[in-house]
């Protein structure tokens, strides 16, 4: 992609990564991603905001071929999809100062071996003048690393947010407009990356609420030219509000756990409760994470493997614990052959989930009538709890 004008003083640069399908060797990218870079021209000085993943640095260098001078290179966040090309840009522009937060300085030195003398630290709320354009830096720690910040360009009414409000989405569209697919991609991004920090994000949201901006320019996905939509979604996602929904991640080896899950799904549906079911051998974990954003209850279904939960369930339960969704209730169901400690082991994996455990139902062999009655009773408990939401 060639540079694209946002205004006569601001250009989008960067790279659209259409074919990338995995991030951090963990997160699925069904729709690719982008690494957005922004160039700001002041009357006296210039600034480049963030860089690209090192695999795409040649694209950025081509876009910069007609830019003879850069005074400031802004680093919002030191993760390598944004900072990995910083050494190349600093080599191309030896006069440029690398601008970052205090916490980012040590990370840039440690991760990228940046020379300390090239770094200029800016404080929370500090403004850097480019002449007739001014960049104000706002610390937003833990969105989603400890050093993150955003930049406000008052004269253009643009808020550059790096990962904050981002979406892993490869598209030729510069702006999000009213496209609901962008909001879905942003929810996936929030669920997979931002959800563990939702209480901290509340405070960071407060820091930007009173700024007068018309564009939110993240470092992944299109620019929000109607930012109220994504702001409203974030307010909902980071709130304590949950919906009348049960999420059931499960796996079944010989059909017993599957029978229990299917029966519970039917029983919950009869009681007017929405259910999202995820068979873990084939589930996109991003979809599971999205479902957990506003679910009231999680029910974990597992067979027993050598007294413990199935390894796939073990892994996903650990992931749910790391994501810290705002679920209020939990239950464990499953099956075993001769003995099990699956319940105790799963309970030990989710200390971050501040949930009320409603029930544990483990059947020996294939579920019988008494097991199905227990599942109906669990559905009744969930209905009662959800009626109080």
One Martini backbone bead per residue (centre of mass of N, CA, C, O) as a GRO file, in nm:
protein
  389
    1UNK     BB    1   0.098   0.036   0.019
    2UNK     BB    2   0.036   0.355   0.005
    3UNK     BB    3   0.020   0.645   0.107
    4UNK     BB    4  -0.238   0.810   0.311
    5UNK     BB    5  -0.461   1.064   0.344
    6UNK     BB    6  -0.606   1.231   0.622
    7UNK     BB    7  -0.442   1.491   0.569
    8UNK     BB    8  -0.218   1.749   0.497
    9UNK     BB    9  -0.048   1.637   0.781
   10UNK     BB   10  -0.158   1.332   0.755
   11UNK     BB   11  -0.037   0.992   0.736
   12UNK     BB   12  -0.074   0.680   0.617
   13UNK     BB   13   0.097   0.388   0.704
   14UNK     BB   14   0.223   0.065   0.632
   15UNK     BB   15   0.071  -0.272   0.680
   16UNK     BB   16  -0.089  -0.540   0.513
   17UNK     BB   17  -0.166  -0.865   0.663
   18UNK     BB   18  -0.334  -1.096   0.490
   19UNK     BB   19  -0.176  -1.395   0.576
   20UNK     BB   20  -0.199  -1.387   0.868
   21UNK     BB   21  -0.287  -1.657   1.133
   22UNK     BB   22  -0.074  -1.584   1.374
   23UNK     BB   23  -0.031  -1.478   1.718
   24UNK     BB   24   0.204  -1.555   1.940
   25UNK     BB   25   0.152  -1.861   1.885
   26UNK     BB   26  -0.195  -1.835   1.953
   27UNK     BB   27  -0.355  -1.620   1.784
   28UNK     BB   28  -0.602  -1.598   1.579
   29UNK     BB   29  -0.613  -1.482   1.214
   30UNK     BB   30  -0.870  -1.491   1.000
   31UNK     BB   31  -0.819  -1.159   0.891
   32UNK     BB   32  -0.568  -1.073   0.974
   33UNK     BB   33  -0.369  -0.762   0.949
   34UNK     BB   34  -0.221  -0.457   1.085
   35UNK     BB   35   0.040  -0.188   1.054
   36UNK     BB   36   0.021   0.121   1.182
   37UNK     BB   37   0.130   0.433   1.044
   38UNK     BB   38   0.223   0.780   1.131
   39UNK     BB   39   0.248   1.099   0.965
   40UNK     BB   40   0.372   1.417   1.090
   41UNK     BB   41   0.337   1.762   0.980
   42UNK     BB   42   0.504   2.032   1.067
   43UNK     BB   43   0.640   2.351   1.045
   44UNK     BB   44   0.923   2.228   1.190
   45UNK     BB   45   0.834   1.924   1.246
   46UNK     BB   46   0.857   1.563   1.267
   47UNK     BB   47   0.648   1.252   1.284
   48UNK     BB   48   0.662   0.907   1.380
   49UNK     BB   49   0.407   0.658   1.439
   50UNK     BB   50   0.543   0.403   1.465
   51UNK     BB   51   0.570   0.073   1.334
   52UNK     BB   52   0.658  -0.243   1.210
   53UNK     BB   53   0.686  -0.539   1.135
   54UNK     BB   54   0.981  -0.671   1.031
   55UNK     BB   55   0.852  -0.825   0.778
   56UNK     BB   56   0.748  -0.506   0.673
   57UNK     BB   57   0.980  -0.287   0.638
   58UNK     BB   58   0.995  -0.241   0.326
   59UNK     BB   59   0.728  -0.093   0.303
   60UNK     BB   60   0.800   0.148   0.482
   61UNK     BB   61   1.050   0.243   0.325
   62UNK     BB   62   0.898   0.307   0.065
   63UNK     BB   63   0.710   0.525   0.196
   64UNK     BB   64   0.982   0.700   0.296
   65UNK     BB   65   1.150   0.795   0.037
   66UNK     BB   66   1.023   1.114   0.051
   67UNK     BB   67   1.146   1.131   0.349
   68UNK     BB   68   1.422   1.314   0.466
   69UNK     BB   69   1.288   1.387   0.762
   70UNK     BB   70   1.310   1.294   1.119
   71UNK     BB   71   1.264   1.389   1.453
   72UNK     BB   72   1.028   1.179   1.547
   73UNK     BB   73   0.985   0.866   1.725
   74UNK     BB   74   0.702   0.698   1.820
   75UNK     BB   75   0.652   0.491   2.119
   76UNK     BB   76   0.381   0.322   2.256
   77UNK     BB   77   0.495   0.016   2.206
   78UNK     BB   78   0.727  -0.271   2.241
   79UNK     BB   79   0.603  -0.449   2.063
   80UNK     BB   80   0.714  -0.581   1.758
   81UNK     BB   81   0.472  -0.494   1.569
   82UNK     BB   82   0.575  -0.178   1.640
   83UNK     BB   83   0.906  -0.188   1.721
   84UNK     BB   84   1.090  -0.379   1.534
   85UNK     BB   85   1.172  -0.122   1.322
   86UNK     BB   86   1.330   0.097   1.475
   87UNK     BB   87   1.632   0.050   1.402
   88UNK     BB   88   1.594   0.113   1.099
   89UNK     BB   89   1.486   0.405   1.131
   90UNK     BB   90   1.728   0.517   1.296
   91UNK     BB   91   1.931   0.465   1.067
   92UNK     BB   92   1.793   0.642   0.847
   93UNK     BB   93   1.746   0.859   1.106
   94UNK     BB   94   1.997   0.994   1.295
   95UNK     BB   95   1.826   1.255   1.412
   96UNK     BB   96   1.631   1.090   1.561
   97UNK     BB   97   1.395   1.068   1.819
   98UNK     BB   98   1.296   0.852   2.077
   99UNK     BB   99   0.964   0.836   2.188
  100UNK     BB  100   0.873   0.778   2.540
  101UNK     BB  101   0.826   0.620   2.813
  102UNK     BB  102   0.977   0.535   3.094
  103UNK     BB  103   0.917   0.226   3.076
  104UNK     BB  104   1.003   0.188   2.772
  105UNK     BB  105   1.304   0.232   2.775
  106UNK     BB  106   1.401  -0.042   2.892
  107UNK     BB  107   1.260  -0.216   2.675
  108UNK     BB  108   1.407  -0.102   2.424
  109UNK     BB  109   1.686  -0.183   2.521
  110UNK     BB  110   1.633  -0.489   2.575
  111UNK     BB  111   1.483  -0.572   2.293
  112UNK     BB  112   1.654  -0.355   2.071
  113UNK     BB  113   1.923  -0.203   2.143
  114UNK     BB  114   1.889   0.087   2.214
  115UNK     BB  115   2.026   0.379   2.239
  116UNK     BB  116   1.997   0.595   2.498
  117UNK     BB  117   2.059   0.871   2.336
  118UNK     BB  118   1.791   0.833   2.145
  119UNK     BB  119   1.616   0.891   2.399
  120UNK     BB  120   1.288   1.037   2.476
  121UNK     BB  121   1.122   1.136   2.752
  122UNK     BB  122   0.775   1.131   2.841
  123UNK     BB  123   0.520   1.258   3.010
  124UNK     BB  124   0.230   1.273   3.152
  125UNK     BB  125   0.086   1.529   2.945
  126UNK     BB  126   0.291   1.593   2.746
  127UNK     BB  127   0.416   1.834   2.505
  128UNK     BB  128   0.498   1.828   2.152
  129UNK     BB  129   0.649   2.034   1.924
  130UNK     BB  130   0.599   2.103   1.550
  131UNK     BB  131   0.468   2.392   1.581
  132UNK     BB  132   0.148   2.377   1.442
  133UNK     BB  133   0.193   2.103   1.597
  134UNK     BB  134   0.066   1.884   1.871
  135UNK     BB  135   0.186   1.642   2.106
  136UNK     BB  136   0.000   1.443   2.334
  137UNK     BB  137   0.075   1.248   2.622
  138UNK     BB  138  -0.083   0.936   2.739
  139UNK     BB  139  -0.105   0.733   2.988
  140UNK     BB  140  -0.181   0.358   2.931
  141UNK     BB  141  -0.158   0.129   3.126
  142UNK     BB  142  -0.234  -0.193   3.037
  143UNK     BB  143  -0.266  -0.143   2.693
  144UNK     BB  144  -0.119  -0.430   2.757
  145UNK     BB  145   0.121  -0.287   2.882
  146UNK     BB  146   0.306  -0.094   3.113
  147UNK     BB  147   0.408   0.138   2.872
  148UNK     BB  148   0.160   0.255   2.759
  149UNK     BB  149   0.045   0.494   2.502
  150UNK     BB  150  -0.094   0.800   2.386
  151UNK     BB  151  -0.188   1.030   2.109
  152UNK     BB  152  -0.260   1.385   2.080
  153UNK     BB  153  -0.402   1.576   1.800
  154UNK     BB  154  -0.560   1.860   1.825
  155UNK     BB  155  -0.565   2.004   1.537
  156UNK     BB  156  -0.694   1.712   1.412
  157UNK     BB  157  -0.857   1.527   1.603
  158UNK     BB  158  -0.644   1.293   1.701
  159UNK     BB  159  -0.624   0.950   1.823
  160UNK     BB  160  -0.344   0.764   1.912
  161UNK     BB  161  -0.366   0.403   2.032
  162UNK     BB  162  -0.275   0.154   1.912
  163UNK     BB  163  -0.411  -0.114   2.072
  164UNK     BB  164  -0.622   0.065   2.142
  165UNK     BB  165  -0.905  -0.030   1.965
  166UNK     BB  166  -0.826  -0.266   1.811
  167UNK     BB  167  -0.795  -0.473   1.496
  168UNK     BB  168  -0.779  -0.781   1.342
  169UNK     BB  169  -0.762  -0.639   1.011
  170UNK     BB  170  -0.775  -0.690   0.671
  171UNK     BB  171  -0.788  -0.381   0.478
  172UNK     BB  172  -0.848  -0.121   0.236
  173UNK     BB  173  -0.978   0.036   0.449
  174UNK     BB  174  -0.929   0.326   0.629
  175UNK     BB  175  -1.228   0.316   0.731
  176UNK     BB  176  -1.494   0.196   0.927
  177UNK     BB  177  -1.748   0.331   0.986
  178UNK     BB  178  -2.044   0.101   0.990
  179UNK     BB  179  -1.893  -0.163   1.013
  180UNK     BB  180  -1.965  -0.451   1.193
  181UNK     BB  181  -1.700  -0.616   1.144
  182UNK     BB  182  -1.514  -0.432   1.307
  183UNK     BB  183  -1.647  -0.480   1.584
  184UNK     BB  184  -1.595  -0.783   1.587
  185UNK     BB  185  -1.285  -0.760   1.571
  186UNK     BB  186  -1.261  -0.587   1.830
  187UNK     BB  187  -1.378  -0.799   2.021
  188UNK     BB  188  -1.165  -1.011   1.975
  189UNK     BB  189  -0.929  -0.834   2.063
  190UNK     BB  190  -1.026  -0.780   2.346
  191UNK     BB  191  -1.060  -1.076   2.443
  192UNK     BB  192  -0.753  -1.170   2.386
  193UNK     BB  193  -0.599  -0.894   2.521
  194UNK     BB  194  -0.777  -0.687   2.722
  195UNK     BB  195  -0.963  -0.830   2.940
  196UNK     BB  196  -0.759  -0.857   3.189
  197UNK     BB  197  -0.773  -0.506   3.194
  198UNK     BB  198  -1.058  -0.371   3.248
  199UNK     BB  199  -1.017  -0.200   3.511
  200UNK     BB  200  -0.788  -0.025   3.387
  201UNK     BB  201  -0.938   0.078   3.136
  202UNK     BB  202  -1.132   0.260   3.281
  203UNK     BB  203  -0.917   0.472   3.360
  204UNK     BB  204  -0.821   0.527   3.067
  205UNK     BB  205  -1.091   0.628   2.961
  206UNK     BB  206  -1.105   0.879   3.147
  207UNK     BB  207  -0.848   1.023   3.012
  208UNK     BB  208  -1.010   1.055   2.713
  209UNK     BB  209  -1.309   1.163   2.729
  210UNK     BB  210  -1.234   1.496   2.715
  211UNK     BB  211  -1.146   1.474   2.438
  212UNK     BB  212  -1.119   1.631   2.111
  213UNK     BB  213  -1.232   1.388   1.884
  214UNK     BB  214  -1.281   1.227   1.543
  215UNK     BB  215  -1.032   1.025   1.563
  216UNK     BB  216  -0.932   0.679   1.570
  217UNK     BB  217  -0.581   0.561   1.560
  218UNK     BB  218  -0.477   0.265   1.523
  219UNK     BB  219  -0.243  -0.021   1.475
  220UNK     BB  220  -0.510  -0.189   1.420
  221UNK     BB  221  -0.684  -0.136   1.171
  222UNK     BB  222  -0.912   0.082   1.122
  223UNK     BB  223  -1.034   0.393   1.127
  224UNK     BB  224  -1.228   0.591   1.346
  225UNK     BB  225  -1.482   0.811   1.215
  226UNK     BB  226  -1.694   0.678   1.444
  227UNK     BB  227  -1.607   0.656   1.771
  228UNK     BB  228  -1.862   0.601   1.947
  229UNK     BB  229  -1.894   0.300   1.895
  230UNK     BB  230  -1.629   0.191   2.032
  231UNK     BB  231  -1.675   0.329   2.303
  232UNK     BB  232  -1.940   0.184   2.374
  233UNK     BB  233  -1.830  -0.099   2.366
  234UNK     BB  234  -1.615  -0.067   2.585
  235UNK     BB  235  -1.804   0.012   2.814
  236UNK     BB  236  -1.944  -0.263   2.811
  237UNK     BB  237  -1.702  -0.463   2.839
  238UNK     BB  238  -1.586  -0.316   3.119
  239UNK     BB  239  -1.815  -0.386   3.262
  240UNK     BB  240  -2.035  -0.573   3.492
  241UNK     BB  241  -2.209  -0.660   3.267
  242UNK     BB  242  -2.431  -0.928   3.201
  243UNK     BB  243  -2.570  -1.203   3.037
  244UNK     BB  244  -2.810  -1.445   2.929
  245UNK     BB  245  -2.537  -1.657   2.940
  246UNK     BB  246  -2.390  -1.969   2.826
  247UNK     BB  247  -2.072  -2.128   2.844
  248UNK     BB  248  -1.948  -2.437   2.666
  249UNK     BB  249  -1.663  -2.596   2.726
  250UNK     BB  250  -1.558  -2.900   2.548
  251UNK     BB  251  -1.500  -3.261   2.573
  252UNK     BB  252  -1.511  -3.590   2.401
  253UNK     BB  253  -1.438  -3.940   2.380
  254UNK     BB  254  -1.729  -4.146   2.418
  255UNK     BB  255  -2.007  -3.944   2.466
  256UNK     BB  256  -2.083  -3.862   2.760
  257UNK     BB  257  -2.026  -3.557   2.770
  258UNK     BB  258  -2.193  -3.485   2.521
  259UNK     BB  259  -2.465  -3.571   2.639
  260UNK     BB  260  -2.461  -3.366   2.872
  261UNK     BB  261  -2.437  -3.110   2.707
  262UNK     BB  262  -2.687  -3.141   2.526
  263UNK     BB  263  -2.889  -3.152   2.756
  264UNK     BB  264  -2.822  -2.875   2.883
  265UNK     BB  265  -2.883  -2.703   2.641
  266UNK     BB  266  -3.183  -2.779   2.627
  267UNK     BB  267  -3.260  -2.698   2.917
  268UNK     BB  268  -3.181  -2.397   2.890
  269UNK     BB  269  -3.355  -2.323   2.646
  270UNK     BB  270  -3.630  -2.384   2.791
  271UNK     BB  271  -3.541  -2.132   3.002
  272UNK     BB  272  -3.427  -1.883   2.820
  273UNK     BB  273  -3.119  -1.960   2.755
  274UNK     BB  274  -2.831  -1.878   2.631
  275UNK     BB  275  -2.609  -2.079   2.417
  276UNK     BB  276  -2.252  -2.160   2.399
  277UNK     BB  277  -2.081  -2.406   2.209
  278UNK     BB  278  -1.746  -2.575   2.260
  279UNK     BB  279  -1.546  -2.777   2.071
  280UNK     BB  280  -1.204  -2.809   2.144
  281UNK     BB  281  -1.075  -2.956   1.886
  282UNK     BB  282  -1.212  -2.698   1.683
  283UNK     BB  283  -1.175  -2.434   1.826
  284UNK     BB  284  -1.185  -2.095   1.825
  285UNK     BB  285  -1.053  -1.909   2.078
  286UNK     BB  286  -1.171  -1.637   1.993
  287UNK     BB  287  -1.470  -1.715   2.011
  288UNK     BB  288  -1.463  -1.790   2.307
  289UNK     BB  289  -1.369  -1.518   2.415
  290UNK     BB  290  -1.609  -1.355   2.307
  291UNK     BB  291  -1.829  -1.509   2.472
  292UNK     BB  292  -1.696  -1.419   2.759
  293UNK     BB  293  -1.738  -1.110   2.781
  294UNK     BB  294  -2.084  -1.146   2.868
  295UNK     BB  295  -2.103  -1.386   3.043
  296UNK     BB  296  -2.245  -1.538   3.333
  297UNK     BB  297  -2.172  -1.845   3.243
  298UNK     BB  298  -1.965  -2.137   3.310
  299UNK     BB  299  -1.934  -2.463   3.150
  300UNK     BB  300  -1.736  -2.743   3.218
  301UNK     BB  301  -1.639  -3.010   2.993
  302UNK     BB  302  -1.519  -3.343   3.108
  303UNK     BB  303  -1.321  -3.590   3.090
  304UNK     BB  304  -1.121  -3.856   3.209
  305UNK     BB  305  -0.754  -3.851   3.256
  306UNK     BB  306  -0.601  -3.993   3.487
  307UNK     BB  307  -0.808  -3.829   3.705
  308UNK     BB  308  -0.818  -3.596   3.503
  309UNK     BB  309  -0.846  -3.369   3.288
  310UNK     BB  310  -0.845  -3.294   2.989
  311UNK     BB  311  -0.587  -3.135   2.836
  312UNK     BB  312  -0.760  -2.930   2.676
  313UNK     BB  313  -0.921  -2.828   2.919
  314UNK     BB  314  -0.683  -2.742   3.084
  315UNK     BB  315  -0.583  -2.524   2.886
  316UNK     BB  316  -0.849  -2.353   2.861
  317UNK     BB  317  -0.878  -2.291   3.162
  318UNK     BB  318  -0.619  -2.129   3.182
  319UNK     BB  319  -0.704  -1.917   2.975
  320UNK     BB  320  -0.954  -1.813   3.124
  321UNK     BB  321  -0.795  -1.719   3.370
  322UNK     BB  322  -0.621  -1.508   3.209
  323UNK     BB  323  -0.873  -1.337   3.089
  324UNK     BB  324  -1.087  -1.255   3.306
  325UNK     BB  325  -1.379  -1.284   3.305
  326UNK     BB  326  -1.716  -1.164   3.421
  327UNK     BB  327  -1.810  -1.406   3.542
  328UNK     BB  328  -2.033  -1.544   3.808
  329UNK     BB  329  -2.062  -1.849   3.706
  330UNK     BB  330  -2.014  -2.210   3.777
  331UNK     BB  331  -1.947  -2.534   3.617
  332UNK     BB  332  -1.910  -2.900   3.637
  333UNK     BB  333  -1.885  -3.148   3.381
  334UNK     BB  334  -1.890  -3.521   3.345
  335UNK     BB  335  -1.660  -3.804   3.319
  336UNK     BB  336  -1.593  -4.155   3.420
  337UNK     BB  337  -1.463  -4.477   3.494
  338UNK     BB  338  -1.331  -4.502   3.824
  339UNK     BB  339  -1.197  -4.206   3.859
  340UNK     BB  340  -1.170  -3.859   4.005
  341UNK     BB  341  -1.002  -3.506   3.988
  342UNK     BB  342  -1.118  -3.283   3.800
  343UNK     BB  343  -1.254  -3.077   3.981
  344UNK     BB  344  -1.015  -2.993   4.156
  345UNK     BB  345  -0.826  -2.912   3.920
  346UNK     BB  346  -1.004  -2.695   3.791
  347UNK     BB  347  -1.042  -2.514   4.038
  348UNK     BB  348  -0.723  -2.457   4.053
  349UNK     BB  349  -0.723  -2.293   3.758
  350UNK     BB  350  -0.950  -2.044   3.863
  351UNK     BB  351  -0.868  -1.791   4.063
  352UNK     BB  352  -0.955  -1.535   3.875
  353UNK     BB  353  -1.244  -1.643   3.907
  354UNK     BB  354  -1.518  -1.473   4.057
  355UNK     BB  355  -1.702  -1.742   4.143
  356UNK     BB  356  -1.996  -1.928   4.158
  357UNK     BB  357  -2.039  -2.257   4.238
  358UNK     BB  358  -2.318  -2.451   4.155
  359UNK     BB  359  -2.182  -2.725   4.027
  360UNK     BB  360  -2.106  -3.089   4.023
  361UNK     BB  361  -2.111  -3.327   3.741
  362UNK     BB  362  -2.021  -3.675   3.770
  363UNK     BB  363  -2.018  -3.951   3.568
  364UNK     BB  364  -2.041  -4.302   3.543
  365UNK     BB  365  -2.014  -4.315   3.241
  366UNK     BB  366  -2.315  -4.320   3.131
  367UNK     BB  367  -2.581  -4.131   3.148
  368UNK     BB  368  -2.843  -4.115   3.363
  369UNK     BB  369  -3.129  -4.011   3.498
  370UNK     BB  370  -2.991  -3.876   3.749
  371UNK     BB  371  -2.803  -3.699   3.579
  372UNK     BB  372  -3.022  -3.543   3.421
  373UNK     BB  373  -3.157  -3.427   3.672
  374UNK     BB  374  -2.907  -3.266   3.760
  375UNK     BB  375  -2.908  -3.085   3.506
  376UNK     BB  376  -3.184  -2.959   3.557
  377UNK     BB  377  -3.104  -2.835   3.828
  378UNK     BB  378  -2.885  -2.656   3.711
  379UNK     BB  379  -3.071  -2.496   3.523
  380UNK     BB  380  -3.238  -2.377   3.755
  381UNK     BB  381  -3.009  -2.224   3.892
  382UNK     BB  382  -2.934  -2.046   3.653
  383UNK     BB  383  -3.206  -1.911   3.619
  384UNK     BB  384  -3.214  -1.781   3.899
  385UNK     BB  385  -2.955  -1.614   3.872
  386UNK     BB  386  -3.031  -1.462   3.602
  387UNK     BB  387  -3.289  -1.316   3.723
  388UNK     BB  388  -3.076  -1.116   3.896
  389UNK     BB  389  -2.923  -0.933   3.670
   0.00000   0.00000   0.00000
